[in-house]
Amino acid sequence: MDKFVLASGNKGKLKEFTEIFSAYGVEVLPQSQFDVEEVPETGTTFVENAIIKARHAAEITGLAAIADDSGLEVDLLDGAPGIYSARYGGENADEKDNYIKLLDALKANLTGRTARFQCILVYMRHAKDPTPIITQASWEGKIAFEASGDKGHGYDPIFIPNEHNCSAAELDSEEKNRLSHRGKAMKLLIDAMKNKGMII
């Protein structure tokens, strides 16, 4: 395998995938390069949504596709925003709107702000792939009281990983890729692809 399409329009995710897969000589192509529209995420779990996105991108492009569905689970909010993380602040909300709404929801809680990022990756060889590769990983931490850092995306500015005393948006990309839910899920995916002889 020398290339695949990433079923996402998120530039931050594209950067992370490109950094990791380039070490294996694999080119990551954004779905926007093929005019693939975002598909409605109608699933009720991260796994369902990732499969929907990967299948859609593979169908339109004719290429193998990888989709990521990820989100932030906050214990005080019973796992919210969860699968709705990207739309938590409203249908047209941007990343900052999302995390500001989350900070507002937690402002009365000075303790117990534990949270985790979840990531599901799905690799489909083609749109009708009956046995996609699916990997899952999480990243434990807590929600900060205010945003800090400008290196990440999504909820990174308000997420303090257990391994550090700073936000995920203050970590350099190498450290973030080593620790993060997506970095760990990608490592599992790469290991599975190596076992199947798909990459060297």
C-alpha atoms as one frame of an Amber mdcrd trajectory, in Angstrom:
protein
   0.000   0.000   0.000   1.481   3.337  -0.998  -1.453   5.672  -0.388  -4.889
   5.983   1.122  -7.531   8.660   1.439  -8.212  10.142   4.855 -11.958  10.449
   5.371 -11.772  13.795   7.135 -11.684  17.480   6.317  -9.887  18.279   9.575
  -6.462  19.796   8.858  -5.169  18.912  12.328  -5.987  15.241  11.805  -4.436
  15.298   8.322  -1.204  16.667   9.799  -1.095  13.945  12.465  -1.754  11.118
   9.984   0.788  12.479   7.495   3.503  12.767  10.164   3.064   9.167  11.277
   2.440   7.380   7.961   5.181   9.215   6.031   7.732   7.167   8.020   6.391
   4.100   6.177   6.430   5.705   2.731   2.635   5.907   2.688   0.990   8.997
   1.216  -2.075  10.340   3.017  -4.508  12.052   0.645  -7.231  14.320   2.040
 -10.736  13.505   0.859 -11.099  17.138  -0.240  -8.620  16.375  -3.039 -11.366
  14.204  -4.561 -14.258  16.569  -3.766 -15.642  14.078  -1.261 -18.336  15.787
   0.779 -18.635  15.164   4.511 -21.098  12.333   5.088 -23.732  12.622   7.852
 -22.543  10.807  10.980 -25.733   8.925  11.761 -24.189   6.260  13.990 -24.680
   6.093  17.741 -21.092   5.006  18.490 -17.599   6.055  17.444 -17.200   2.713
  15.604 -20.377   3.146  13.552 -19.465   6.694  12.544 -15.911   5.735  11.553
 -17.201   2.906   9.342 -19.740   5.237   7.699 -17.001   7.778   6.885 -14.422
   5.244   5.649 -16.944   3.455   3.420 -18.138   6.754   1.928 -14.598   7.946
   1.104 -13.613   4.572  -0.385 -16.770   4.475  -2.488 -16.280   7.957  -3.965
 -12.507   7.746  -4.533 -12.033   4.084  -5.393  -9.090   4.061  -2.978  -8.456
   2.458   0.371  -9.677   4.766   3.126  -9.020   5.428   6.770 -11.549   7.188
   8.953 -11.181   8.404  12.477 -14.026   9.020  14.825 -12.942  10.485  18.080
 -14.196  12.611  20.867 -13.876  13.736  24.430 -15.690  12.006  27.285 -16.092
  13.995  30.512 -17.070  11.958  33.559 -19.045  14.763  35.251 -21.147  15.050
  32.080 -21.867  11.303  31.853 -19.488  10.893  28.925 -20.579  13.980  26.987
 -19.761  15.455  24.559 -18.757  11.977  23.275 -19.731  11.303  19.669 -21.080
  14.857  19.465 -17.709  16.453  20.336 -17.289  18.162  16.947 -20.794  19.677
  17.149 -21.059  20.257  20.903 -21.255  24.047  20.604 -23.976  23.905  17.943
 -24.260  22.983  14.275 -22.043  25.819  12.998 -19.738  25.978  16.020 -15.983
  26.064  15.596 -13.448  24.314  17.841 -13.231  27.269  20.225 -17.040  27.463
  20.573 -17.042  23.779  21.521 -14.479  24.011  24.280 -15.887  27.268  25.668
 -19.294  25.587  26.025 -17.596  22.693  27.805 -15.724  24.998  30.196 -19.026
  26.757  30.948 -20.721  23.417  31.665 -18.007  22.580  34.209 -17.462  26.007
  35.800 -19.168  25.045  39.081 -17.026  21.914  39.423 -13.622  22.576  40.963
 -12.781  18.887  41.359 -13.573  15.627  39.620 -12.886  17.016  36.146 -11.548
  13.701  34.825 -11.905  13.075  31.118 -10.492  11.085  28.261 -10.127  11.331
  24.544 -11.320   8.270  22.622 -10.252   7.382  19.098 -11.530   4.701  16.764
  -9.725   4.154  13.459 -11.197   2.136  10.614  -9.194   1.049   7.563 -11.189
  -0.204   4.576  -9.457  -1.656   1.507 -12.551  -0.788  -0.548 -16.130   0.313
   0.054 -17.437  -3.265   0.394 -14.611  -4.478   2.637 -16.292  -7.080   4.909
 -13.376  -7.154   7.365 -12.098  -3.623   7.957  -9.254  -3.155  10.419 -10.576
  -1.377  13.521  -8.396  -0.042  16.328  -9.272   1.874  19.489  -7.256   3.835
  22.044  -7.864   6.408  24.753  -5.916   9.203  26.474  -6.685   9.928  30.129
  -6.540  13.361  31.691  -8.645  16.155  33.122 -10.297  19.357  31.963  -8.423
  22.586  32.698 -10.078  25.727  34.069  -9.032  27.791  31.053  -7.579  27.254
  27.591  -3.833  27.383  26.973  -1.481  26.538  24.119  -1.785  26.879  20.369
  -0.189  23.718  18.953  -3.163  21.405  18.904  -6.719  21.366  17.638 -10.159
  20.520  18.950 -10.283  20.302  22.740  -6.472  20.151  23.119  -6.243  23.627
  24.754  -8.423  22.529  27.700  -7.245  18.912  28.101  -4.442  18.234  30.580
  -3.077  14.713  30.054  -2.158  12.682  33.125   1.460  12.566  31.938   1.897
  16.365  31.969   1.011  19.551  33.851   0.246  21.459  30.659  -2.481  21.235
  28.046  -2.277  18.937  25.035  -2.043  22.118  22.918   1.284  22.935  24.602
   2.958  19.637  23.666   5.212  19.341  20.635   3.843  17.087  17.902   6.285
  14.241  18.597   5.268  14.013  22.258   1.580  14.378  21.429   1.738  11.625
  18.792   3.447   9.350  21.337   0.820   9.854  24.050  -2.430  10.736  22.337
  -5.453   8.559  21.689  -4.991   9.028  17.946  -1.247   8.362  18.068  -1.816
   5.132  20.011  -4.672   4.025  17.728  -2.462   4.726  14.693   0.336   2.615
  16.174  -2.118  -0.257  16.658  -3.348   0.206  13.082   0.198   0.231  11.707
   1.022  -2.933  13.686  -2.082  -4.635  12.247  -1.145  -3.516   8.722   2.401
  -4.825   9.185   1.047  -8.183  10.364  -1.012  -8.391   7.170   1.988  -7.405
   5.007   0.290  -4.196   3.869   3.172  -1.949   4.937   6.799  -2.622   5.792
